[in-house]
């Protein structure tokens, strides 16, 4: 069975107009869609799990790797444990209990809600990284830090920032 032909300019490439557009391409491959959109002024953010596809994409011009991450709160990591009241209402109370292991950079957090309907547990586990550590990992992958901001409004990053958006480009 033959597929119906698409009109010229059909799909994301034909509809793209320069301006404040952002494309998140979750499997950019060789850039078949992402690169033409970038050429039209669309900001393209992309990832791909295939090293072979990324190698083909890297051989083409342009591109950046952007990471948005929290900056670990050093005060919460000093003694290895943290307890905080998040919310108290007429029907419930919610607390957060955290345990930090500085040697492995692991954080275990349990958000606990006590309510008349029972107790609700919401566990979270992560390995946290510091911005300098991400820079080293990027360098090992052949990237260099181009910009770092606090937020998507490009507010300057500083020593007291609680989050960062880091833009890496090929070295």
C-alpha beads as a LAMMPS data file, in Angstrom:
LAMMPS data file: protein, C-alpha beads

171 atoms
170 bonds

1 atom types
1 bond types

-500.0 500.0 xlo xhi
-500.0 500.0 ylo yhi
-500.0 500.0 zlo zhi

Masses

1 110.0

Atoms # bond

1 1 1 0.000 0.000 0.000
2 1 1 1.341 3.405 -0.957
3 1 1 1.468 6.145 1.622
4 1 1 -0.258 9.364 0.629
5 1 1 2.212 12.034 -0.384
6 1 1 2.633 14.915 2.024
7 1 1 2.429 18.485 0.837
8 1 1 5.763 20.304 0.650
9 1 1 6.660 21.823 3.991
10 1 1 4.502 19.408 5.981
11 1 1 5.657 18.593 9.516
12 1 1 7.756 20.530 11.998
13 1 1 10.271 21.845 9.459
14 1 1 7.654 23.397 7.201
15 1 1 5.804 25.036 10.102
16 1 1 8.838 26.407 11.925
17 1 1 9.213 30.149 12.045
18 1 1 12.123 32.053 13.600
19 1 1 11.434 33.352 17.067
20 1 1 11.137 32.010 20.573
21 1 1 10.572 28.340 19.673
22 1 1 12.229 25.475 21.499
23 1 1 12.285 21.902 20.202
24 1 1 13.059 19.055 22.577
25 1 1 14.186 16.183 20.349
26 1 1 14.314 13.035 22.482
27 1 1 16.021 10.930 19.809
28 1 1 17.855 13.398 17.574
29 1 1 19.807 10.737 15.709
30 1 1 21.784 12.379 12.904
31 1 1 19.839 15.625 13.213
32 1 1 17.532 15.076 10.228
33 1 1 14.822 17.213 11.870
34 1 1 16.752 19.167 14.505
35 1 1 19.443 20.712 12.292
36 1 1 17.070 22.221 9.686
37 1 1 14.952 23.638 12.506
38 1 1 18.042 25.152 14.152
39 1 1 18.951 26.709 10.795
40 1 1 15.512 28.404 10.803
41 1 1 16.177 29.963 14.214
42 1 1 14.456 27.370 16.396
43 1 1 16.328 26.540 19.612
44 1 1 16.871 22.775 19.536
45 1 1 17.591 20.791 22.704
46 1 1 18.220 17.102 22.092
47 1 1 19.432 13.764 23.436
48 1 1 20.034 10.344 21.951
49 1 1 21.023 7.018 23.524
50 1 1 22.891 5.746 20.451
51 1 1 26.588 6.642 20.464
52 1 1 26.815 5.894 16.722
53 1 1 24.024 8.347 15.911
54 1 1 25.522 11.030 18.156
55 1 1 28.908 10.544 16.455
56 1 1 27.263 11.204 13.080
57 1 1 25.530 14.273 14.493
58 1 1 28.782 15.609 15.985
59 1 1 30.361 15.521 12.543
60 1 1 27.785 18.133 11.506
61 1 1 28.043 21.873 12.410
62 1 1 26.452 23.466 15.522
63 1 1 24.896 22.133 18.677
64 1 1 25.012 22.357 22.489
65 1 1 24.290 20.130 25.472
66 1 1 22.178 21.840 28.142
67 1 1 21.702 20.578 31.698
68 1 1 19.312 21.912 34.335
69 1 1 20.183 20.784 37.874
70 1 1 19.739 21.801 41.469
71 1 1 22.838 22.828 43.385
72 1 1 23.046 20.748 46.557
73 1 1 22.474 22.829 49.691
74 1 1 25.698 22.547 51.683
75 1 1 23.873 23.399 54.933
76 1 1 21.686 20.308 54.490
77 1 1 24.753 18.114 53.962
78 1 1 26.901 19.268 56.905
79 1 1 25.756 16.748 59.507
80 1 1 24.395 14.161 57.078
81 1 1 20.757 14.484 58.137
82 1 1 17.968 16.967 57.663
83 1 1 14.402 17.205 58.955
84 1 1 11.972 19.859 57.771
85 1 1 8.271 20.598 58.248
86 1 1 6.824 21.220 54.774
87 1 1 3.141 21.811 55.468
88 1 1 0.638 21.776 58.319
89 1 1 -3.110 21.941 57.647
90 1 1 -6.271 21.170 59.619
91 1 1 -6.284 17.612 58.205
92 1 1 -2.602 16.758 57.770
93 1 1 1.058 17.452 58.407
94 1 1 3.881 16.800 55.940
95 1 1 7.535 16.478 56.857
96 1 1 10.668 15.673 54.883
97 1 1 13.465 13.558 56.350
98 1 1 16.764 13.319 54.476
99 1 1 19.976 11.381 54.898
100 1 1 23.106 12.383 52.986
101 1 1 26.284 10.389 52.406
102 1 1 29.051 12.802 51.391
103 1 1 31.458 9.998 50.400
104 1 1 29.113 8.515 47.789
105 1 1 27.134 11.739 47.144
106 1 1 23.894 9.861 47.722
107 1 1 20.791 11.462 49.129
108 1 1 17.801 9.535 50.483
109 1 1 14.675 11.551 51.214
110 1 1 11.326 10.471 52.564
111 1 1 8.394 12.879 52.345
112 1 1 5.852 11.775 54.938
113 1 1 2.263 12.980 55.129
114 1 1 0.270 12.222 58.261
115 1 1 -3.469 12.550 57.648
116 1 1 -6.735 11.275 59.091
117 1 1 -6.823 8.846 56.144
118 1 1 -3.446 7.370 57.064
119 1 1 0.249 7.874 56.458
120 1 1 1.622 8.423 52.944
121 1 1 5.321 7.842 52.191
122 1 1 7.024 9.286 49.102
123 1 1 10.657 8.121 48.922
124 1 1 13.274 9.698 46.683
125 1 1 16.862 8.568 46.064
126 1 1 19.478 10.380 44.007
127 1 1 23.158 10.805 43.466
128 1 1 23.804 14.500 43.560
129 1 1 26.561 16.323 41.682
130 1 1 28.199 19.701 42.105
131 1 1 28.484 22.067 39.108
132 1 1 32.290 21.688 39.039
133 1 1 31.883 17.918 38.888
134 1 1 29.512 18.218 35.917
135 1 1 32.117 20.408 34.197
136 1 1 34.711 17.642 34.619
137 1 1 32.326 15.012 33.211
138 1 1 31.560 17.272 30.250
139 1 1 35.285 17.820 29.613
140 1 1 35.821 14.051 29.623
141 1 1 33.108 13.844 26.926
142 1 1 34.826 16.502 24.802
143 1 1 32.624 19.419 25.852
144 1 1 33.424 22.742 27.491
145 1 1 31.231 25.010 29.612
146 1 1 29.967 27.899 27.459
147 1 1 27.463 29.537 29.844
148 1 1 25.920 28.932 33.251
149 1 1 22.790 30.639 34.541
150 1 1 20.526 30.333 37.575
151 1 1 17.349 29.991 35.504
152 1 1 15.877 30.077 32.002
153 1 1 15.730 33.881 32.229
154 1 1 19.552 33.837 32.204
155 1 1 19.972 35.319 35.659
156 1 1 23.663 35.216 36.667
157 1 1 24.889 32.130 38.503
158 1 1 26.670 32.778 41.804
159 1 1 27.981 31.072 44.939
160 1 1 24.548 31.174 46.635
161 1 1 22.570 29.857 43.644
162 1 1 20.273 26.919 44.378
163 1 1 20.061 25.725 40.752
164 1 1 21.909 26.056 37.481
165 1 1 21.418 25.747 33.766
166 1 1 24.740 24.876 32.163
167 1 1 25.356 25.082 28.426
168 1 1 28.166 22.908 27.057
169 1 1 29.572 23.048 23.550
170 1 1 32.175 20.900 21.745
171 1 1 35.683 21.714 22.969

Bonds

1 1 1 2
2 1 2 3
3 1 3 4
4 1 4 5
5 1 5 6
6 1 6 7
7 1 7 8
8 1 8 9
9 1 9 10
10 1 10 11
11 1 11 12
12 1 12 13
13 1 13 14
14 1 14 15
15 1 15 16
16 1 16 17
17 1 17 18
18 1 18 19
19 1 19 20
20 1 20 21
21 1 21 22
22 1 22 23
23 1 23 24
24 1 24 25
25 1 25 26
26 1 26 27
27 1 27 28
28 1 28 29
29 1 29 30
30 1 30 31
31 1 31 32
32 1 32 33
33 1 33 34
34 1 34 35
35 1 35 36
36 1 36 37
37 1 37 38
38 1 38 39
39 1 39 40
40 1 40 41
41 1 41 42
42 1 42 43
43 1 43 44
44 1 44 45
45 1 45 46
46 1 46 47
47 1 47 48
48 1 48 49
49 1 49 50
50 1 50 51
51 1 51 52
52 1 52 53
53 1 53 54
54 1 54 55
55 1 55 56
56 1 56 57
57 1 57 58
58 1 58 59
59 1 59 60
60 1 60 61
61 1 61 62
62 1 62 63
63 1 63 64
64 1 64 65
65 1 65 66
66 1 66 67
67 1 67 68
68 1 68 69
69 1 69 70
70 1 70 71
71 1 71 72
72 1 72 73
73 1 73 74
74 1 74 75
75 1 75 76
76 1 76 77
77 1 77 78
78 1 78 79
79 1 79 80
80 1 80 81
81 1 81 82
82 1 82 83
83 1 83 84
84 1 84 85
85 1 85 86
86 1 86 87
87 1 87 88
88 1 88 89
89 1 89 90
90 1 90 91
91 1 91 92
92 1 92 93
93 1 93 94
94 1 94 95
95 1 95 96
96 1 96 97
97 1 97 98
98 1 98 99
99 1 99 100
100 1 100 101
101 1 101 102
102 1 102 103
103 1 103 104
104 1 104 105
105 1 105 106
106 1 106 107
107 1 107 108
108 1 108 109
109 1 109 110
110 1 110 111
111 1 111 112
112 1 112 113
113 1 113 114
114 1 114 115
115 1 115 116
116 1 116 117
117 1 117 118
118 1 118 119
119 1 119 120
120 1 120 121
121 1 121 122
122 1 122 123
123 1 123 124
124 1 124 125
125 1 125 126
126 1 126 127
127 1 127 128
128 1 128 129
129 1 129 130
130 1 130 131
131 1 131 132
132 1 132 133
133 1 133 134
134 1 134 135
135 1 135 136
136 1 136 137
137 1 137 138
138 1 138 139
139 1 139 140
140 1 140 141
141 1 141 142
142 1 142 143
143 1 143 144
144 1 144 145
145 1 145 146
146 1 146 147
147 1 147 148
148 1 148 149
149 1 149 150
150 1 150 151
151 1 151 152
152 1 152 153
153 1 153 154
154 1 154 155
155 1 155 156
156 1 156 157
157 1 157 158
158 1 158 159
159 1 159 160
160 1 160 161
161 1 161 162
162 1 162 163
163 1 163 164
164 1 164 165
165 1 165 166
166 1 166 167
167 1 167 168
168 1 168 169
169 1 169 170
170 1 170 171
